[in-house]
Amino acid sequence: MKELADANEQAQASSVTKRSPGPQKRDERPAEKVPGGTLLAVPVAGVVALGLHLFTAANEPPAEALLYTYFLSGLLIATVLAAAIQPLWSGLRKWMRDTYPLIAAAVFFLIGWELVTSILHLLPLPYFPGPSGVLLSLVNDRAVLFDSTWHSLLLLLGGYSLGVAVGLISGICIGWFPHARYWGMPILKIVGPIPATAWIPLAMVLSPSAMFSAIGLIALAVWFPVTMLTASGISNTRASYLDVARTLGAGRVYLIFNVAIPAALPSIFIGLFMGLGASFLTLVAAETVGVKSGLGWYLSWAQGWAEYGKVYAALLIMAAFFSTIMTALFKVRDRVLAWQKGVIKW
């Protein structure tokens, strides 16, 4: 019996040794293949768009037709090259799998746009130019559009930064101190709901320059949502967090900056997003009055001269401009509130 027991122990030891040979290699799965339909969607849409454009190119100005032909041809060549390279590049495969349906939808939108405007003429000119006319306006006015975008960025960053700074300070004070809440909430309820654009006549009288008035209006538009959401987040901090910190000897400053503000960050970011949306609206409205450069100014100027190709070009730049800034704020939110992943649905 003793010999049998010793044999069993040796067999178990050898089996454990065989089962644990050491550190094993990670199971690296290859990136998923791009579905065939997704892979062909953009090239097919590009071929249809190019064929439709060549069919109607004779009825368009030569410069417009040639530039749009180059654009569609370049898009088609790029998609074919990407389809050929993607088996060798996993990052490109992932990007194509996620983005190609959106690009295909955009190309089909261009097809419908040209069909309605340049071929069937269902929408009257010059109010609804075709995509080739808008692209030509983008290229011809690229210097003015770049300068206008730069000035709009300066106005937006100046007004948004000022509004966020004042909103965070006032929101923290209203949310934490009872006396500040007593006097501050009536001001918020009276001044806050008034649209910032309603203050344009007063801002033009009081401000020494159009630029300062535009920055002030944007800051006012941002201040209200940031203040409200910050005050709400601070005042709704869990009492248990504060009690534990006080038990460990935390003072008022520590409670505000190390307990209340971190707990209120989700609410604060909601206010930042709401303020950013309000700043976009106020920026365009403020630039149409007095400011001599900016996307809003360019839009008003082009509309005054009935250059609707330039109007739509400015709208495209605005969409890309505002979307980029919003995406950047989302990235900051994702970095700061990384602890929320898996806790709530983003």
Contacts in CASP RR format, 6 or more apart in sequence:
PFRMAT RR
TARGET T0000
AUTHOR 0000-0000-0000
METHOD contacts of the structure
MODEL  1
MKELADANEQAQASSVTKRSPGPQKRDERPAEKVPGGTLLAVPVAGVVAL
GLHLFTAANEPPAEALLYTYFLSGLLIATVLAAAIQPLWSGLRKWMRDTY
PLIAAAVFFLIGWELVTSILHLLPLPYFPGPSGVLLSLVNDRAVLFDSTW
HSLLLLLGGYSLGVAVGLISGICIGWFPHARYWGMPILKIVGPIPATAWI
PLAMVLSPSAMFSAIGLIALAVWFPVTMLTASGISNTRASYLDVARTLGA
GRVYLIFNVAIPAALPSIFIGLFMGLGASFLTLVAAETVGVKSGLGWYLS
WAQGWAEYGKVYAALLIMAAFFSTIMTALFKVRDRVLAWQKGVIKW
30 90 0 8 1.000
31 90 0 8 1.000
31 91 0 8 1.000
31 93 0 8 1.000
31 94 0 8 1.000
32 93 0 8 1.000
32 97 0 8 1.000
33 93 0 8 1.000
34 86 0 8 1.000
34 93 0 8 1.000
34 96 0 8 1.000
34 97 0 8 1.000
34 100 0 8 1.000
35 97 0 8 1.000
38 96 0 8 1.000
38 97 0 8 1.000
38 100 0 8 1.000
38 101 0 8 1.000
39 83 0 8 1.000
39 86 0 8 1.000
39 96 0 8 1.000
39 100 0 8 1.000
40 83 0 8 1.000
41 100 0 8 1.000
41 101 0 8 1.000
41 103 0 8 1.000
41 104 0 8 1.000
42 75 0 8 1.000
42 79 0 8 1.000
42 100 0 8 1.000
42 103 0 8 1.000
42 104 0 8 1.000
42 107 0 8 1.000
43 76 0 8 1.000
43 79 0 8 1.000
43 80 0 8 1.000
43 83 0 8 1.000
44 104 0 8 1.000
45 104 0 8 1.000
45 107 0 8 1.000
45 108 0 8 1.000
45 111 0 8 1.000
46 72 0 8 1.000
46 75 0 8 1.000
46 76 0 8 1.000
46 79 0 8 1.000
46 107 0 8 1.000
47 76 0 8 1.000
48 108 0 8 1.000
48 111 0 8 1.000
49 72 0 8 1.000
49 107 0 8 1.000
49 110 0 8 1.000
49 111 0 8 1.000
49 114 0 8 1.000
50 69 0 8 1.000
50 72 0 8 1.000
50 73 0 8 1.000
50 76 0 8 1.000
52 111 0 8 1.000
52 114 0 8 1.000
52 115 0 8 1.000
52 119 0 8 1.000
53 65 0 8 1.000
53 68 0 8 1.000
53 69 0 8 1.000
53 72 0 8 1.000
53 114 0 8 1.000
53 132 0 8 1.000
54 69 0 8 1.000
55 119 0 8 1.000
56 114 0 8 1.000
56 118 0 8 1.000
56 119 0 8 1.000
57 65 0 8 1.000
57 69 0 8 1.000
58 65 0 8 1.000
59 118 0 8 1.000
60 118 0 8 1.000
60 132 0 8 1.000
60 133 0 8 1.000
61 136 0 8 1.000
63 136 0 8 1.000
64 132 0 8 1.000
64 133 0 8 1.000
64 135 0 8 1.000
64 136 0 8 1.000
65 132 0 8 1.000
67 132 0 8 1.000
67 135 0 8 1.000
67 136 0 8 1.000
67 139 0 8 1.000
68 131 0 8 1.000
68 132 0 8 1.000
68 133 0 8 1.000
68 135 0 8 1.000
68 136 0 8 1.000
71 135 0 8 1.000
75 107 0 8 1.000
82 92 0 8 1.000
82 96 0 8 1.000
83 96 0 8 1.000
85 92 0 8 1.000
86 92 0 8 1.000
86 93 0 8 1.000
86 96 0 8 1.000
87 93 0 8 1.000
110 131 0 8 1.000
113 130 0 8 1.000
113 131 0 8 1.000
114 130 0 8 1.000
114 131 0 8 1.000
114 132 0 8 1.000
116 122 0 8 1.000
116 123 0 8 1.000
116 128 0 8 1.000
117 123 0 8 1.000
117 125 0 8 1.000
117 128 0 8 1.000
117 129 0 8 1.000
117 130 0 8 1.000
117 131 0 8 1.000
118 130 0 8 1.000
118 132 0 8 1.000
126 306 0 8 1.000
126 307 0 8 1.000
126 308 0 8 1.000
126 309 0 8 1.000
127 308 0 8 1.000
128 308 0 8 1.000
129 308 0 8 1.000
129 309 0 8 1.000
129 312 0 8 1.000
133 309 0 8 1.000
134 309 0 8 1.000
134 312 0 8 1.000
134 313 0 8 1.000
134 316 0 8 1.000
137 307 0 8 1.000
137 309 0 8 1.000
137 310 0 8 1.000
137 312 0 8 1.000
137 313 0 8 1.000
138 145 0 8 1.000
138 313 0 8 1.000
138 316 0 8 1.000
138 317 0 8 1.000
141 310 0 8 1.000
141 313 0 8 1.000
144 298 0 8 1.000
145 295 0 8 1.000
145 298 0 8 1.000
145 313 0 8 1.000
145 314 0 8 1.000
145 317 0 8 1.000
147 293 0 8 1.000
147 294 0 8 1.000
148 293 0 8 1.000
148 294 0 8 1.000
148 295 0 8 1.000
148 296 0 8 1.000
148 297 0 8 1.000
148 298 0 8 1.000
148 314 0 8 1.000
148 317 0 8 1.000
149 294 0 8 1.000
149 295 0 8 1.000
149 317 0 8 1.000
149 321 0 8 1.000
151 291 0 8 1.000
151 293 0 8 1.000
151 294 0 8 1.000
152 283 0 8 1.000
152 287 0 8 1.000
152 294 0 8 1.000
152 295 0 8 1.000
152 296 0 8 1.000
152 321 0 8 1.000
153 321 0 8 1.000
155 211 0 8 1.000
155 214 0 8 1.000
155 215 0 8 1.000
155 218 0 8 1.000
155 283 0 8 1.000
155 286 0 8 1.000
155 287 0 8 1.000
155 291 0 8 1.000
155 294 0 8 1.000
156 218 0 8 1.000
156 279 0 8 1.000
156 280 0 8 1.000
156 283 0 8 1.000
156 325 0 8 1.000
158 215 0 8 1.000
158 218 0 8 1.000
158 219 0 8 1.000
159 215 0 8 1.000
159 216 0 8 1.000
159 218 0 8 1.000
159 219 0 8 1.000
159 222 0 8 1.000
159 279 0 8 1.000
160 218 0 8 1.000
160 219 0 8 1.000
160 222 0 8 1.000
160 275 0 8 1.000
160 276 0 8 1.000
160 279 0 8 1.000
162 215 0 8 1.000
162 216 0 8 1.000
162 218 0 8 1.000
162 219 0 8 1.000
162 222 0 8 1.000
163 218 0 8 1.000
163 219 0 8 1.000
163 220 0 8 1.000
163 222 0 8 1.000
163 223 0 8 1.000
163 226 0 8 1.000
164 222 0 8 1.000
164 226 0 8 1.000
164 272 0 8 1.000
166 219 0 8 1.000
166 223 0 8 1.000
166 227 0 8 1.000
167 222 0 8 1.000
167 223 0 8 1.000
167 226 0 8 1.000
167 227 0 8 1.000
167 230 0 8 1.000
168 226 0 8 1.000
168 230 0 8 1.000
168 268 0 8 1.000
170 184 0 8 1.000
170 223 0 8 1.000
170 227 0 8 1.000
170 230 0 8 1.000
170 231 0 8 1.000
171 226 0 8 1.000
171 227 0 8 1.000
171 228 0 8 1.000
171 230 0 8 1.000
171 231 0 8 1.000
171 234 0 8 1.000
172 230 0 8 1.000
172 231 0 8 1.000
172 234 0 8 1.000
172 256 0 8 1.000
172 260 0 8 1.000
172 261 0 8 1.000
173 180 0 8 1.000
174 180 0 8 1.000
174 181 0 8 1.000
174 184 0 8 1.000
174 185 0 8 1.000
174 188 0 8 1.000
174 227 0 8 1.000
174 231 0 8 1.000
174 234 0 8 1.000
175 181 0 8 1.000
175 230 0 8 1.000
175 231 0 8 1.000
175 232 0 8 1.000
175 233 0 8 1.000
175 234 0 8 1.000
175 235 0 8 1.000
176 234 0 8 1.000
176 235 0 8 1.000
176 256 0 8 1.000
176 260 0 8 1.000
181 231 0 8 1.000
181 235 0 8 1.000
188 224 0 8 1.000
188 227 0 8 1.000
188 228 0 8 1.000
191 224 0 8 1.000
192 224 0 8 1.000
193 224 0 8 1.000
195 221 0 8 1.000
196 217 0 8 1.000
196 218 0 8 1.000
196 220 0 8 1.000
196 221 0 8 1.000
196 278 0 8 1.000
196 282 0 8 1.000
197 217 0 8 1.000
197 281 0 8 1.000
197 282 0 8 1.000
197 285 0 8 1.000
197 286 0 8 1.000
199 217 0 8 1.000
199 220 0 8 1.000
200 213 0 8 1.000
200 217 0 8 1.000
200 285 0 8 1.000
200 286 0 8 1.000
200 289 0 8 1.000
203 213 0 8 1.000
203 216 0 8 1.000
203 217 0 8 1.000
204 210 0 8 1.000
204 213 0 8 1.000
204 289 0 8 1.000
204 290 0 8 1.000
206 213 0 8 1.000
207 213 0 8 1.000
207 216 0 8 1.000
210 289 0 8 1.000
210 290 0 8 1.000
210 291 0 8 1.000
210 292 0 8 1.000
211 291 0 8 1.000
213 286 0 8 1.000
214 283 0 8 1.000
214 286 0 8 1.000
214 287 0 8 1.000
214 291 0 8 1.000
217 282 0 8 1.000
217 285 0 8 1.000
217 286 0 8 1.000
218 279 0 8 1.000
218 282 0 8 1.000
218 283 0 8 1.000
218 286 0 8 1.000
220 282 0 8 1.000
221 275 0 8 1.000
221 278 0 8 1.000
221 279 0 8 1.000
221 281 0 8 1.000
221 282 0 8 1.000
222 275 0 8 1.000
222 276 0 8 1.000
222 278 0 8 1.000
222 279 0 8 1.000
224 278 0 8 1.000
225 271 0 8 1.000
225 274 0 8 1.000
225 275 0 8 1.000
225 278 0 8 1.000
226 268 0 8 1.000
226 271 0 8 1.000
226 272 0 8 1.000
226 274 0 8 1.000
226 275 0 8 1.000
228 271 0 8 1.000
229 267 0 8 1.000
229 268 0 8 1.000
229 270 0 8 1.000
229 271 0 8 1.000
229 274 0 8 1.000
230 264 0 8 1.000
230 267 0 8 1.000
230 268 0 8 1.000
230 271 0 8 1.000
232 264 0 8 1.000
232 267 0 8 1.000
233 263 0 8 1.000
233 264 0 8 1.000
233 267 0 8 1.000
233 268 0 8 1.000
234 260 0 8 1.000
234 261 0 8 1.000
234 264 0 8 1.000
236 264 0 8 1.000
236 267 0 8 1.000
237 259 0 8 1.000
237 260 0 8 1.000
237 263 0 8 1.000
237 264 0 8 1.000
238 263 0 8 1.000
241 259 0 8 1.000
241 263 0 8 1.000
242 255 0 8 1.000
242 259 0 8 1.000
242 260 0 8 1.000
245 251 0 8 1.000
245 254 0 8 1.000
245 255 0 8 1.000
245 258 0 8 1.000
245 259 0 8 1.000
246 255 0 8 1.000
250 258 0 8 1.000
250 259 0 8 1.000
261 268 0 8 1.000
265 336 0 8 1.000
265 337 0 8 1.000
266 337 0 8 1.000
266 340 0 8 1.000
269 333 0 8 1.000
269 336 0 8 1.000
269 337 0 8 1.000
272 329 0 8 1.000
273 326 0 8 1.000
273 329 0 8 1.000
276 325 0 8 1.000
276 326 0 8 1.000
276 329 0 8 1.000
277 322 0 8 1.000
277 326 0 8 1.000
280 322 0 8 1.000
283 295 0 8 1.000
283 296 0 8 1.000
284 295 0 8 1.000
284 296 0 8 1.000
284 299 0 8 1.000
284 318 0 8 1.000
287 294 0 8 1.000
287 295 0 8 1.000
287 296 0 8 1.000
287 297 0 8 1.000
287 300 0 8 1.000
288 296 0 8 1.000
288 297 0 8 1.000
288 299 0 8 1.000
288 300 0 8 1.000
290 297 0 8 1.000
291 297 0 8 1.000
295 314 0 8 1.000
295 317 0 8 1.000
295 318 0 8 1.000
295 321 0 8 1.000
296 314 0 8 1.000
298 310 0 8 1.000
298 314 0 8 1.000
299 311 0 8 1.000
299 314 0 8 1.000
299 315 0 8 1.000
299 318 0 8 1.000
302 308 0 8 1.000
302 309 0 8 1.000
302 310 0 8 1.000
302 311 0 8 1.000
302 314 0 8 1.000
303 311 0 8 1.000
334 346 0 8 1.000
340 346 0 8 1.000
END
